[in-house]
């Protein structure tokens, strides 16, 4: 059971944080441009699982231990960032699995669901700022006079619902941009926009 006063403060706070442009939202928009909202859902599933794990670990104190071992995050960040940068370069050149082909048929069909899931999960889990953020954000919204497990479960459910809504909105924005640019048959420009966004996410993940 949640303290309703704390809940009333938590929802708008996390909505503001979640809807603010960041790595995961930019990734959702990029994939919305190139492969559409439906296939982007696989990336979203990975991202949501990563966010849920971070939120639970932050409250349970695991985050403090992981932040004390920065090499773990550095490894994930560089590997994940390098992969996203490579994808971005391929997309910018209208090549690779995720680039939109000139005939607009089968865009993104070559990239597997597992790869999309992994992109979302790694992007979420490899961001030490996300871990630190949850360590600061969540504890003040937990009522120490109430059982911890139900409160944490409810807060994580709310977090994931808000995060999913934000991801869907960004992905829909990317899909809308895709449709607008397809009308002018400017597929190369579309690939370059998506590639630039993917490059930005990759560099952000590696160096952020």
N, C-alpha and C positions, 0 to 999 in steps of 0.2 A: 504494500500500500504506500502511496506517495503523499507527502505533505502538499496540499493543493496550492498553498502560497508559494512554495518553492517551485512547484511545477509551472505556475503562471509566469514566473520569472525565467525559468529555464527554456521554455519553448521559443519565445521571441529571441532570446540570446543565441540559441543554437541555430535558429533560422537565419539570423544575420550572418553568423560565422559560415554556415554551410553554403549559402547562396553567394557569398563573396567569391569572385574568380580565384581559382587556385589550380594546382597541378591536376587534380582529378577532374575538375570541371572543364578545364581546357582539353584534357584528353577525351572527355565525353563529347565535347563539341567537335573535335577533330574526327573522331570515329563516326559521329553523326553525319559529317560531311561525306566521308568516303565509303562507309559500309551501311549506313542507315541505322535507325533507332533499334530495330528488332535485333540485329546482330550485335549492336553495342551493349545490349542487355548482358551479354556474357562478361564483358569487361566490368559492368556495374556489379554483377554478382561477386566477382573477385574483390572489387573495391569495398563493397559493403562488409564482406567477411573480414577483410583487413581492418576496417574501421571498428567493427564490433570487438575484435580481439584486442585492439589498442585500448578501447574504452574500458573493457573488463580488466586488462592488465594494469592500466593506470591506477584504477581504484584499489586493486589487490596488491599494489606495490611492486609488481614485476617490472614495470616501466623504469623504476629507479635503478634496478639492477642492470637493465639493458642499456640505459643511458650512461652507465658507468663503464660500458664496454663499447666505445664509439667505433671500433674497427668492424663490428657487426653491421652497423648502419652504413659505414663507408663502403664495405664490400657490396652490399645490396644496392646502394645508391649508384655506384660506378657501373656495376653490371647492368642494372635496369636502365640507367641514363644512357649508357653507350648503345644499348639495343634500340631505344626510342630515337636517339639521334640518327642511327643507321636507317631506321624506317623513314624518318623525316627526310633524309637526303634522297632516298629512293623515291618517295612520293613527290618531292620537289622536281625530280627529273622525269616524272610520270612513268616510273618503273616500279617493280616489286609487287608483292602480294596485295598491298593495300591501296595502291594507286588506282584511280578511276581510269579504265581504258577508254580509248577514243570513241569506241562504239557504245560506251556507257552500259554495256551488258556484263553482268557478273562481277561488278565492282566488289572487291574485298572477299570474294568467295574462296580464295585460296588460303586465307589465314584461318587457322583452326580455332575452334571454341576454346581449347585449352590455352592457346597462345593469348587470346583475348582475356580470358580469366586471369592468367598470370600477369598480364600487363596491369590490370586493375589492382590485383592483390599486392604486387611489388610496389607499385606507385604509392599505395596507401601505407604499407607496412614499413617502407624504407625511409620514411620522412621523420627524422627525430623531432622536428618541430611539432608534428602531430602528436607524438607521445607526450612531449612536454606540455602541449596545450591541454590535453585531456587530464593530465595530472593536476593542472591548475583549475580547469573549468569544472570538473565533475564533483570533487569533494564538497564544495560549498552547497551543492544542491542535494546532498544526502542528509537526511534527518537522523542524527545519532540515537534518537529515542525510539526509532522504528527498526524493524528487522532489515538487515542490509541486502540480502539476496533479492527479495521482491522489488525493492527500490531500484537496485542496479539493473535488474532485468527489464523493468518498466522504462527506465531512462535509456537503456541501449535500444529498446524497441522504438522509442520515440526518435532517437538519433538516426537510426537506420531508415525510418520512414521519411524523415525530413531530408536526409541525404539522398535517398532514392528520388524524391520529387525534384530536388535540385539537379541531379544528374540527368533525369528525363528532360527537364526544361532546356538544359544546355545541349543535349543531344538533338532535341527537336529543333533548336535554333540552327544547329549545323545542318540538319536535313533540309530545313527551309532554305538555307543559303545554297545548298546543292541544287534544289529545284529551280531557284531563281537564276543561277548561273548556267544550268543546263539549257534553259530556254534560249540563251545566246550562244549555245554550243561552245562555250569557253571552258572546255575541260582542263586545258593546261593551266589556266589561272586557278581553277578549283583545286587542282593537285598542288599548286604552289602555295596556296593559302593553307591547305591542310598540312602540307609538309613543313611550312614555317611554324605552325602551331605545335606540331609534333617535335620539331627541333627545340622549340622553347621549353616544352615539358621535359625533354631529355636533359637539356643543360640545367634546368631548374632542379631536377631530381638529383643530378650528379653533383652540383655545386651548392645547392640550397642549404 
